[in-house]
Amino acid sequence: MSLIRVALIHDSRVDNVVLVEAGSQGLAGLKNLYEAVIETDTAGPGWGWTQEGGFTPPEPTQASPSPKPSAVLSRLEFLRRFTPAERQAIRSAMAQSVELDDFMFLLEMAETVRLDNDDVMAGLAMLEGAGLLAAGRASEILSG
């Protein structure tokens, strides 16, 4: 049994590369499913292919920079980003707002505060929407 490596071509691009037995029925079946089935030692998925030019490697992609890790703060560090007046207004309003009370409860239970956390961002937006933080303060608190 002799295996050959073949590229499966779809829309002039290598869709996949497989090993098949030379001259087998499987090879014939693949030829019915793809634009072309071409023996290759080098091409891989994503490579281009034309009948005139053969295989072309994909364009090198520029590596994207690693995402900046989210800041993780202690609860105290996070709450110190608020002014004393903001903290006092929030505590005073907790009795009138179930949503605010719930946000502060979750904050109390958290060991740390991740600034990219959906609950944290939504809570800050809620505080702005309720007028407990001035417009733009949520962004300032998140950015430090």
C-alpha positions, -999 to +999 in steps of 0.1 A: +000+000+000+015+033-011+001+065+004+002+098-013-005+133+000-031+152-019-045+187-017-082+190-020-090+222-040-122+242-036-127+277-051-090+278-062-078+273-026-065+242-008-094+232+014-076+203+031-047+179+026-052+142+031-033+109+027-049+084+003-038+051-012-025+057-047-049+045-074-077+037-048-114+042-052-112+068-024-090+090-046-114+087-075-143+096-052-124+127-040-120+139-076-158+139-079-162+162-048-135+188-054-125+212-081-092+194-082-072+168-062-035+174-067-006+155-053+017+177-033+045+175-007+043+212+003+009+228-001-014+230+029-048+244+038-052+280+027-027+278-001-039+292-035-040+270-066-043+277-103-039+253-132-014+278-148+007+285-117+003+256-094+003+262-057+010+296-040+015+299-002-009+322+016+000+358+022+018+361+056-004+377+081+008+403+104+007+391+139-018+412+159-005+426+191-015+407+222-045+421+238-038+443+268-045+423+299-075+436+318-068+454+350-077+435+381-082+455+413-091+447+448-125+459+459-109+487+479-088+498+449-119+499+427-140+518+452-112+544+457-116+553+420-150+569+431-150+603+448-162+603+484-194+622+473-200+595+447-196+566+472-219+584+497-246+590+470-244+553+459-248+541+495-277+564+501-295+553+469-291+515+475-323+514+496-343+528+467-329+506+439-329+468+438-306+469+408-281+491+426-283+470+457-277+439+436-246+454+419-231+465+452-239+430+467-220+413+438-192+438+443-191+429+480-189+392+472-161+396+446-126+389+457-113+411+429-128+435+403-119+429+366-125+461+348-135+443+316-162+423+334-196+427+318-213+431+353-188+459+363-193+478+330-231+474+332-231+485+369-211+516+361-234+525+332-264+520+355-248+544+380-243+570+353-279+565+340-292+569+375-273+602+379-251+589+407-221+594+385-216+623+361-216+616+324-183+601+314-173+591+349-178+554+342-151+556+315-128+575+338-132+549+366-125+521+341-094+538+327-080+548+361 
